[in-house]
Amino acid sequence: MLAILGPVLAPYSPAKTSPQDQLVLPSLDHPFGTDYLGRDVYSRVLHGGRTTIVIASTATALACIVGFLVGSASAMLPERFNFLVSSWQDAFLALPSLILALVILTILGRGGLALAIAVGASQFAPCLRVARISTQQVLSMEHITAARALGARETRILFRHVFPMLMSSLLAYAAVVFSHSLFSVAGLSYLGLGVEPGTAEWGNMLAEGRQGFRLQPWAAITPGVALAGMIMTINLFAAKIAQRLQSNQP
């Protein structure tokens, strides 16, 4: 909520520099201190959180929606097509996700949208694999066999029977993807391959805080703590939802 309401709660502009206030210690005026350009770290953490979350959420949506649909649909294909999908999936899983994201960013260039596409594409194959294996387990159940015997179409079976049963597990895995996306977005920005330099974003702030860490550790510690806290919060929230959905299933 602090990240979403960042522009309202931030006392200063995240891009406003103040040379006379460089490396100010945390105080009432600057709760998290200032960085080497005199920018208020608290305001930048609030604004940067929204940037990181939006990019990571876009990447997660791309990976999960496409990956879950393709994975579940491929599990219902004939065996020869299923083998091709499985081989393609294993080939992409053999590539480290960060390397794949770096290759895509090299092609697309720098920017928030390019970063979201790169991170989302790097998580597509794991999402496909989870959905495909989970769907194969559900398809072996008796009520699926009964639905097919009654003449139900494959698309109806997929959306009426398969997805409702997989909702809790897919949601729990989506939280894992979102956590990984947060780390990847921040990590790629830390390496200088994400958003533009100077943009209030947690990965950028970590990279900028590295320059004067011995003099101003708060400029790097606060976005790191915020990133860790966000990941813990999302995982706990998703776990609660997954438990609720699981308890509501017949």
C-alpha positions, 0 to 999 in steps of 0.5 A: 500500500505504501508503494501504491500510494507513494506519490501521495505520501512522498514529502519530496519529488524523487528527482529533486536534487539538493546539493546542500543536503548531500548525505544527510543522516536520517532525521524528521525532515528526511526519515531515510536520509538523502543520497549523494545528490541530496535526493530524499531516500524515503520519497525515492523508496515510495516512488521506486516501489511502485515502479518495481511492482508495476514492471514485476506485475506485468512480467508475472501476468505475461508469464503466468497467463500465457504459460498456464494456458499453453501448458494446460492446453498442451497436456490435452494434445495428442501424444506426438504434439505433447512430445514436441511441447515437452522438448521445447519446454526442456530446451528453454528450462536448460537456459538460465532465466537471467541469461535469457532475460539479458538476451531479450533486453539486448534485442529490445533495448532499455525501458520498463516495457522491455524489462517486463517482456524480458523477465516475463519471457524468462519465466514462461517455460517454468509456468508452462511446465507447472501447468502442464504437469498439474493438468495431466494429473487432473485429467487422469481423474474419474470425473474428467473421464465421465465428462468426456464420456458425456461428450464434453468438449476439450475447451469446456473440460479445460475451463470448467473442470481443470482450471477451477481445480488448479486455481490454488496451486497455480496461484501459489506458483504465481506468487513464486513467479512474482517474487522471482520477477521482483528480484529479476527486475531489481537485479537487471536494473542494478546491472544498468539494463533496466529502466533509465539511470536516475529513475526511482526504482529499487534496483537503480537505488541499490546500484546508486547506493553502492557508490557511497555505501561506506558513507551513506549505507541507508541509501542502499539498505532501505530499498533492499529492506523494502524489496525483501519486505515486499516479497515476504508480504506477497508470499504470505498473502498468496499462501493465505488465498491458496489455503482459502481456495483449497478449503473451499474445494469439494 
